[in-house]
């Protein structure tokens, strides 16, 4: 998996479920996907797409409309 995040946080010592990325991390990673897709780097793009898909909520969406729009726009660009 490949992704970008705004800041590095200390790992939690709890044994709860893994946290999903923050909206800004999903949006930033989506923009990076657009760059790799534009350069037709399929191997890296697929790693990014895998990470993005894993960030969806159990109902299949994202935390905000803006993030959802970015995700679908860049996935469409990758698909082309």
N, C-alpha and C positions, 0 to 999 in steps of 0.2 A: 504494500500500500504506500501511496505517496500523497502527502498533503502539506499544506503550509498553515501555520498559526501565528497569531499576533505576538504571543508571549509564551515563555516557557514557565510552566507551573510545576510546583513540587508534586510528585505523585502522592496520592492519598494512601494511607496505611489501612484503610477499611477494606472489607472484602465484598463490598456492594457491587452492583452491576457497573460496567464501564460507562463513563460519562460520554455523552455526545459532544461533538465540537460546538463551539459557539457560532452564532450566525455569521460573524465577520470572518471566521476561519473558513467556513463553507463557501462564502462569497469570494474570498481571496483565492481559494483553491480552484474555484470555478473559472476565474479569470486566467489562472495559470493553465488550466485545461484548454482554454481557447488558444493560447499561445502554442502549446504543443500540438493541438489539432491542426492549427494553421500550417505548422511545419511538418505535418504528416508523420509525427513520431507516435506510431500506434502503440508501441510497447509501453512507453511512459504514460500515454493517454489512458490506456486500459487500467493501469495501476491507480491513476487518479479517479477514474470513473468508479472503480471498485470501492475506493474509500468514500467517495461522495454518496454512493448508494447505501453504504453502511451507516451513514449519518441520519438517515430518515427515521422519523418517529415510528412507533409500532403501527400507527394508522396509515403510514406511507407518505406523510407530508414532512415539511420542514417547519421550523419555528416561526417563519414570517413569509409574507407574500413576496417580498423583495428577494429573499434567498431562493424561494421556489422558482421565481421567474428567471433568476440568474442560472440556476441549475438546468432548467429545461432549455433555455436559450443555448447554453454551452454544450449540452448533450446533443442538441440538434446540430450544432456546428461540428461536433466531433463525428456525428453519424454521416454527414455529407462527405 
